Amino acid sequence: MKNPTPGKNPFELESYRDTMPLHVRELYDDMTRNYAKLQGRAGLGRFWRFWAFAVCYLALLMVISDTTTDTILVFVGLVLCGWLYIAVPSFTISVRRLHDDGKPVFWAVLPQVAIFYLLAEFTLGLPPNWIVWGILGAITAVAFGFMSLPGIPLDDAYGEEPKED
């Protein structure tokens, strides 16, 4: 097969970054370049696009690993590796979103705790603990509520106001 972009590696996404649509490029940057970046601010649109991708990614990974694996050990390994892959960038984009709101950063940890508990309970086959789920769900809802508030419209100590399209 002939390379459609001479001089570029067709298997390296970074070489196609400039031709990606803006929203896909932002998601790609959050997963690669801004993987562990805690400085700066993230707008509402960027934050919700990333979390929609993260939820779809984890759901797809759980379905694929449930249908293709025979042993629980392989299933747990796939799901935990998938969660670890998405945990750091989802935490960092939550921190940057909270920087934009001017809220404390510890609210970014709570959704990660809820996701870890859900994955651990699901992969170990434990019956749902509704009391713990109620508490984690309420705290996570408050955290996402804080992250859904409009940001401070001025430049602040964390950087300039994010540009939304």
Solvent accessible surface area in square Angstrom, and as a share of the most:
residue,aa,sasa,rsa
1,M,230,1.03
2,K,175,0.74
3,N,49,0.25
4,P,96,0.60
5,T,39,0.23
6,P,113,0.71
7,G,87,0.84
8,K,79,0.34
9,N,75,0.39
10,P,59,0.37
11,F,188,0.78
12,E,80,0.36
13,L,110,0.55
14,E,64,0.29
15,S,26,0.17
16,Y,48,0.18
17,R,45,0.17
18,D,111,0.58
19,T,104,0.60
20,M,25,0.11
21,P,90,0.56
22,L,81,0.40
23,H,76,0.34
24,V,75,0.43
25,R,60,0.22
26,E,26,0.12
27,L,42,0.21
28,Y,32,0.12
29,D,14,0.07
30,D,1,0.00
31,M,18,0.08
32,T,67,0.39
33,R,135,0.49
34,N,24,0.12
35,Y,76,0.29
36,A,71,0.55
37,K,87,0.37
38,L,74,0.37
39,Q,127,0.57
40,G,16,0.15
41,R,24,0.09
42,A,1,0.00
43,G,3,0.03
44,L,58,0.29
45,G,24,0.23
46,R,55,0.20
47,F,0,0.00
48,W,103,0.36
49,R,76,0.28
50,F,2,0.01
51,W,12,0.04
52,A,57,0.44
53,F,67,0.28
54,A,2,0.02
55,V,90,0.52
56,C,87,0.52
57,Y,56,0.21
58,L,17,0.08
59,A,52,0.40
60,L,109,0.54
61,L,35,0.17
62,M,29,0.13
63,V,90,0.52
64,I,82,0.42
65,S,0,0.00
66,D,88,0.46
67,T,102,0.59
68,T,95,0.55
69,T,28,0.16
70,D,147,0.76
71,T,77,0.45
72,I,110,0.56
73,L,143,0.71
74,V,77,0.44
75,F,14,0.06
76,V,28,0.16
77,G,32,0.31
78,L,73,0.36
79,V,0,0.00
80,L,57,0.28
81,C,87,0.52
82,G,4,0.04
83,W,31,0.11
84,L,104,0.52
85,Y,104,0.39
86,I,4,0.02
87,A,13,0.10
88,V,59,0.34
89,P,0,0.00
90,S,2,0.02
91,F,59,0.25
92,T,4,0.02
93,I,0,0.00
94,S,1,0.00
95,V,3,0.02
96,R,6,0.02
97,R,1,0.00
98,L,0,0.00
99,H,15,0.07
100,D,5,0.02
101,D,11,0.06
102,G,49,0.48
103,K,60,0.25
104,P,71,0.44
105,V,56,0.32
106,F,120,0.50
107,W,43,0.15
108,A,1,0.00
109,V,67,0.39
110,L,40,0.20
111,P,2,0.01
112,Q,18,0.08
113,V,67,0.38
114,A,9,0.07
115,I,31,0.16
116,F,96,0.40
117,Y,60,0.23
118,L,80,0.40
119,L,1,0.01
120,A,26,0.20
121,E,15,0.07
122,F,104,0.43
123,T,2,0.01
124,L,114,0.57
125,G,63,0.60
126,L,101,0.50
127,P,108,0.68
128,P,68,0.43
129,N,68,0.35
130,W,183,0.64
131,I,134,0.68
132,V,48,0.28
133,W,56,0.20
134,G,45,0.43
135,I,97,0.49
136,L,22,0.11
137,G,33,0.32
138,A,58,0.45
139,I,62,0.32
140,T,21,0.12
141,A,65,0.50
142,V,70,0.40
143,A,0,0.00
144,F,38,0.16
145,G,35,0.34
146,F,57,0.24
147,M,0,0.00
148,S,46,0.30
149,L,77,0.38
150,P,106,0.66
151,G,26,0.25
152,I,70,0.35
153,P,94,0.59
154,L,127,0.63
155,D,99,0.51
156,D,49,0.26
157,A,107,0.83
158,Y,100,0.38
159,G,31,0.29
160,E,115,0.52
161,E,69,0.31
162,P,30,0.19
163,K,161,0.68
164,E,88,0.39
165,D,120,0.62
